[in-house]
């Protein structure tokens, strides 16, 4: 397996777990133009790599991620090669849609993605982590939907995904005020699954959860993620119909019977990729 190299990310794979780390530590892992593109490329690679069963997203250095690199604003608000207002607006819309796709690749990745968040997680980092399956943080983590403080509306996923995670009223408070909220509040409102005492214990704990997931049937994990995301965006009846069709086509007899036999014999089982 040839693992791609990136300018703004570090990536390694071991025992079915892909470890992806934001890697601009001297810039608080702020999200510059290359990072947006590389996030999509990285998670599309993970999606296609049969050896990968789960991914962990973290940040190198003192901060997890300080959001959008403000030097990008000039390019985002550029004229798109035209001075005509409608054409400038259309170029901006295309840029925002492309950035949405950059992050949606995480949600669309076939394997679960676990975010391990320490210290700063604000602005675009909220958009980023909302795309992950689960979020965990260290006790020093703090969060903020900071776009309102720049006089703009968050536009790459926070306002669409966050209400499905923590509830409408709390999203409105955070989006309208831009206020800071700490790890204990993030846990209380359901944004993170668990708080660890420090970054080292966070990474160890999340890797333990990732390895547990990686030991399960990858096809069953894949189907579970597919159903959860589909069910979020569709009715209960639609979701029930989809899972019936999915299992009719992709329930692995090999995995199912092998698991039953292994449990009966008190043995463990290793699943194929």
N, C-alpha and C positions, 0 to 999 in steps of 0.2 A: 504494500500500500504506500503510495506516494502522497505525503501530506503537504498541502499547499502552504506557501509562505506569504505573509502579509506585512504591510508597512505599519499598520496601526493595531493589529491583533496578534496575539500569540495563540498557537493551536497545537495541541498534542493529543494523541489517542492512546489509551491503554485499557486493556480488559473491557472493551466495549464502551468505554466512556470517553467522549470528546471533551477536553477542557479548553474552553475559549476564554481568553482574557483580553479585555480592553488594554491596550499597551501604549498609551501616551502619558506615562506617569508624571512627567514634568509639566504637562498641561492639564492636570487633574482629569485625564482621560476624556477631555472635551471632544465632542463628535465633529471632526472636520470632514470635508468632502470625501477624502479617501476612506475614512472609517465608514461612512454611510454605504458606500459602494461595496466595501470589503465585508461588511456584516451580511449583506445579501449573498455575496459570492460564497462566503464561508458556510452559511447555513444551507445554501443550496448544495454545496459539496457534501456536507454532513447528511443531508436528505438522501443523497445518492450512494453513500458509502455503506455497504452491507455490514461492515465490521462495527459500525457505530450503532449503539442501542439507546443511548441517552447522552445528553450534553449538559455541561455545567458552564454557565456564563458568570465570570467574575471580573474584577478590575485589578490591574497591577498598581502598586504604589499606595499612596496615602488615601486616595479617594476611589470610590467605585466609578462615578461619572458625574461630571459637572454640567452635563447637557450640551446643547448646541454650541460649537465653537463660534463665537460672535464674529469672527472674521469672515464667516460664510455669508453673513447678511448682505454684504455688497453684491455677491454673486447671485444670491437668491432673488434679490430685488432688482436685478439687472434688467436691461431693456429688451433682452431677447433678440437683439439686432434690429429693433424697430423703435421709432419714436411715436408711433401711433398707439394711443392708449389701449384700445381693445387687443391689439396684438401683444403689447407688453403684458397685459393681464393674462392672456392665454398662455404666454410663455411661463409666467409665474405659476399658473395652475398646473402646467405639465411638470414643473420642477417639484411642486409639492406632492403630486401624485407619484412621481418617481421615488421620493423620499419615503412615502407611505409604503411603497412596494419593498423598499430596502428593509424596513422593519417587519413587514408582514411575512417575509421569508422565514422569520423565526417561528411565528405561529403556524405557518404552513409546513414546516419541517416535520417529517413523519415521526421523529423520535421526540420524547419529552425533553423540554429544556428547563433546567432549574437555575434560577438566578441566585447568586450568593453576593449580597450587597453589604458593603461596609462604608462607613462614613457618609460621604456626599452622594445623594441620588436625587437630582433635581431636573426640571425642564424636560428636555428630550430623553433623559434617562428614565423618567416615568413612562414615557411612550414606549421605550425599549423594554422595560421590565414587564409592562402590561402584556406584551406579546409572549412572555414566557408562561410555561405551564404552572410553575410554582415559584414563589419568592421566599427567600430566607434572608435574615440580616443579622448583623452584629449589634451589640447594645449601643454602640456609638453612631449607628446609622441615623440619618435624618433625611427628610423628603420634602419636596415642594413642587407644586404645579406653578412654575414661575413665569409662564408666558404672559399672564395678565400684568405683571410688573414691567413688561416691555411694551405694553400697549397693544398686544396681539392676542388672538385666539389660538389656543393649542390646536395644531392642525395635522398631526401625524399619528393620531390614534388614542391619545389619553381620553378625550371626551367621548369616544365611542366604546372603548374597552373598560375603562375604570368603573363606569356605573354597573357593569356586570360583575364586578369584583367586590365593591364596598357599598353600593347603594346610592341612589340618586341624590338624596339630600346632602350627604357628606361630600359627594363629588362637587356639587354646586358650591358648597362652602369653600372647599379647597381651591376650586377653579376661580371663584369670584374674588377671593382674598389673596391667594398666592402664599398663604401663611405656611410656616414651617411646621412639620409634625415629626415627632420622634419615633424611635423604634417601638416603644411601648404602645403608643397610639396606633401605629401601623399594624401591630398585632391585634389590638382590640377591635379595630374596624375591619379586620380580615384582609388587609392588603398583603401581609406576610404570614406565612404558616408558622414560623417559629423564630425566636430571637436567641442567639448564642452570645456568650459573654464577650468574645473578642473575635478578631478576624481569623486567627489560627483555628479556633474551635469551630467557627462558622464553616471554613473550607473543609475541615475534617468531617464535620457532621453532614454537610451537603454531599460530599463525595461518598459517604456511607450510604445515604439514601439513593444516590445515583447507582452505586454498585448493586444495591438490592433490586432496583428496577431492571438493571442490565441482566440480572440472573433470571428474569421472567421470560416467558415466550415473547419474542420480539413481534410476532404477528399479532398476538393478543394485545400487547401494549399499543401497537400501531392502531389497531381497531378501536381501542378504548379512547385514544386521543381523538381520532376521527369522529367518534360518536359524541364526545363531550363538546367539541367545537361546533359540530353540526347542530346538536341539540340547543346550544346557546342561541343560534340564529334562526331556528325553525320551531314549529309547534311540536307538542308532545306526540301527536299522531304521526307527523312527518318523521320524527326521530324513531318511533317504534317501527315504522315501515322500513326505514333505512337499515336499522340493526338486523331486522329479520332477513333482509336481502343480503346484507354483508355476511352474516354468519352462514347463510345458505351457500354462499360462494366461497368463503375464506375461513371457515372454522377448520383448523388443522386437526385431522384425525391423529396424525403422528404425535403432535404436541399433547393433545387431550388424553389419548390412551397411554402415552408414555408417562405423563404426570400421574395418572391414576395408578399405574403399575408401580412407579417409583415410590409413591406414598404408601401403597400397600406393603411394600417390601422395606419400608423405612430407609429408602435411599434418596439421594439427590439426583437431579436430572440436569443435563446440559442441552440447551436448545440450539438448533441450527440457526445461523444468521438468516 
